[in-house]
Amino acid sequence: MSRRFILSVVFAALLVLVAVVPAAAGSAVVTKGEFATYSAGFDRGFDIDGHATMVRVPNGETIVGTHVSGLAPNTAYGSHVHNKACDDADGGGHYQQDPAGGVNPTNEMWVSFTTNAAGIGHGKTKNAFWARPEAQSIVVHDTDGKRIACADLE
């Protein structure tokens, strides 16, 4: 047998393994959304764009990532998963895994970030819990806490 044939068989076996193992272990649930600027953001001169992704992993963790542009350069922004859709009470309150667990990054999903010189920021967080369906949006807060952008997770 040729080396090329053997490598082809091994490669095919790996592809089958990659396809079968995640199915056997359960599958991730992925929700995504595009950021839209709230009026408070426009009032401050921002035209915010970007996207957010939430992955509920079969092992019980939740990973959230954001990519946001159109913000002030070199600035730290708070960003959190919220418990309502963007057009419902501006995203409602912070999503909390345990409503009695307090305001902290272990109980909530904080996806804060600092922008670069071009006003672009990336945030990522991983929590050791599977987010319930009421984790519906990600809100970006300005430095004074005002809600300036939101992405619905669908």
N, C-alpha and C positions, 0 to 999 in steps of 0.2 A: 504494500500500500504506500501511496505517496504521502509525503509530509503534508502537502496541501489538503489531501482528502481527510487525514486524521485531524488537522486543525479545523476543517469545516465541520466535522462531526462533533468535536468538542465545543465549538462555537454554538452549534445548533442546540446541543444539550444544555448549555448555559442559558440560552434564550428561553428554552422551555422551563428551566428551573426558576428564572427570574419571573416568568409569567405565572407559574403555579404557586410559589411560596407566598407572595402577598395575598393571593386569593384564599389560601388555606389559613392564613393568619388573620383574615379580616381585611377590610379595605379602609383607607383613609377617607374622611369626609372633607371636601375642600369647598370653601365659599370664598367669593372674591367680590370686589367692588372698585369703582372709580371714584376718586375724590372730586367733590364739587365745593366751590367756595360759598360759605355762608355770607350774609350781608355784612356781618361784622368784619369779615376778611376783606371784602371789597371796600368797605369804609376805610380800611387801613392801607389800601393801595395794593392788595394782593390779588393775583389771579392764579389760584392754586390748582394744580393738576397732579395726577399721580394715581397710584393704585394700592390696594391692600389685599392681602390674602390670609385666610385662616385655615389651618390644617389640623383637623382632629385626628390624631394618629391612633392606630389600633392598640398601641400599648397604654393608652389612657392619657397621653399628654396632648396639649394643644400648643401649636406654634403659630405665631402671628408675625407677619412682615409687612412693612410699608415702604413705599417709594413716593416721596412728595417733592414737588418743585413749585417755584413761584413764591417762595418765602424770602425773608430777609437773610442776608448772608451771615454766616458764622454766629448763628443764634440757636439757643436751646429751646425746644418746643416740647410741651407735654402732649402726649397722645395716648388715648386709652380706648379699650373696647367698651362700648356702651350697650345698655339693655333695651334700646328701642331703635326703630328705624330713623334715619336722618330727618325726615319730615314729620316725625312724631315727637313733639317736645324737644326738638333739636338733638335727638338721640337719647333723651332720658338721662338717667344716672349711669355711673360706672357699673359695668357688669361685675358682680361679685359671686364667686363660687359658693361662699357661705355668707348669707346676709348678716350673720352675727360675727363674722370673722374679721371685721375691721378694714380700714383703708390702708392697704399695703400691697407691695408687688407680688406677694405670695397668694393673696386672696383675689386680687384683681389682675387684669392683663394690661400692664404698662408698656407701651411701645414708643416711648419717648426717644428723641433723636436731636442731634445738633447738625445744622445745615453747613454746607461747605461755602466757599467764597461765591459760588454761583447761586446760592439759595436753594440747594437740593439737599434733602435729608433722607436717610434710610434708617428705619427702626426694625428691631427684631426682638421677640421675647418667646420664651418657652415656659409653660406652666405645667406642673405635675398633676393636671386634672383635665378631664374631657369637658369642654365648654358645652353647656346646655343650649338649647335653641334660642333662648332669649339673649344670647350674645349676638346682637344684630348689626352693629355698626362700629366704626372706628372714628373717633372725633379728634381733631387736632386743635389744641388750645394755644392761644398766643401767650406771650410771657406774663400777661396779667390774668390769665385764666379764661379769657373770652373764647368762645367756640368760633373758630374761623373757617373750618372745613370739615367735611364728613364723607365717609364712604359706607354705603350699605353693603353688608356681606350677604350675598345671595348665591 
